[in-house]
Every structure is written in structure tokens, then in C-alpha cells.
């Protein structure tokens, strides 16, 4: 049986206010069997993979109806992203495809891209840009958005990490900054 890559999720392309970008679809069950999804983050089935992100989006006034969700690496890998020493190198080969995909939806490149992992920030920022740790963004909200000229997608980038330490319900200043940015861009 052929393995298909998960489809991007979008409920209405005419209503998109932001992109949400994950690392890759790779995940394994407790027995080490690879999990396979119809849509990225298993949206529409298993809530655990996207619930935290969705909760954060709700804090800034966005819902599933407002976003286009995709992974940078669309193919399944043999190792999960955080354990994969070759992940950044592999990711580099997918950036131009994501740029083209997003440009087909928003050719003016106004819509921001929410990055769900620090790995994505490292992969997408231009080589000459500082690679801030996750904590630095949340403690210094003025660092966002990462300007289009600083990254390979040439779009505003906003870290919105999945880790529970970065829940927007516990990040008042960061949440306030995101709301301000979204008011100006959407």
C-alpha cells in the first residue's frame, strides 16, 4: 500500500488570515509504528496534535476557519523532527515548495506564517539572521514579527510554538503583541 502525505488543512481559501506551519508529519505510536494522517496534525480526527495550537490561535481571535495549515516537510521521515539530526538539511529542500504554495494563496505575501517549532525558525531564517531561542521571543515580544526580508519564505513569521510552556493564556505580553500585529495585517 502506498503511503500518502497528509493534505494541508484549509476550510475556506477565501477566508485565510494566516498560515500555520508544522515541521513534518512524522509520529509513532507506543509500539513504534508510524502514524499516518489524512490531514496535517491529524486535524479532524485526533485533537491532541493541534489542540494546543488551536487554543493559542483562539487567544488572538483566530479559528480553524481562518487558517491554512501545512508542514514544511510534507513527507513522512524515519525519525521524529526533534530527534532527527538531519532535519534542518532535509527541511532546506522543502522551503521553495512551501514558498510557492503560500504564494499561490497570497501572492502579495501579506499573510503571516505562525511557526509551531523552534526548528522551523532555524530552518527558515536567512543564514545571516540571529537564531533566537524560543524563550527570547516570548520574553521580548518586540522581536516579532520576523520581517519578510529576514527569511526564505519572504513573509512575516511569528513563533507560536506548540510546547505547553508557550501557551498564550500564560503569555500576556506576547498575546497582546500578537493581537496588535494581527489587527494591522488582517
C-alpha positions, 0 to 999 in steps of 0.5 A, a space after each residue: 500500500 502506498 503511503 500518502 502525505 497528509 493534505 494541508 488543512 484549509 476550510 475556506 481559501 477565501 477566508 485565510 488570515 494566516 498560515 500555520 506551519 508544522 515541521 513534518 508529519 512524522 509520529 509513532 505510536 507506543 509500539 513504534 509504528 508510524 502514524 499516518 494522517 489524512 490531514 496535517 496534525 491529524 486535524 479532524 480526527 485526533 485533537 491532541 496534535 493541534 489542540 494546543 495550537 488551536 487554543 493559542 490561535 483562539 487567544 488572538 481571535 483566530 479559528 480553524 476557519 481562518 487558517 491554512 495549515 501545512 508542514 514544511 516537510 510534507 513527507 513522512 521521515 524515519 525519525 521524529 523532527 526533534 530527534 532527527 539530526 538531519 532535519 534542518 538539511 532535509 527541511 532546506 529542500 522543502 522551503 521553495 515548495 512551501 514558498 510557492 504554495 503560500 504564494 499561490 494563496 497570497 501572492 502579495 505575501 501579506 499573510 503571516 506564517 505562525 511557526 509551531 517549532 523552534 526548528 522551523 525558525 532555524 530552518 527558515 531564517 536567512 543564514 545571516 539572521 540571529 537564531 533566537 531561542 524560543 524563550 527570547 521571543 516570548 520574553 521580548 515580544 518586540 522581536 516579532 514579527 520576523 520581517 519578510 526580508 529576514 527569511 526564505 519564505 519572504 513573509 512575516 513569521 511569528 513563533 507560536 510554538 506548540 510546547 505547553 510552556 508557550 501557551 498564550 493564556 500564560 503569555 500576556 505580553 506576547 498575546 497582546 503583541 500578537 493581537 496588535 500585529 494581527 489587527 494591522 495585517 488582517 
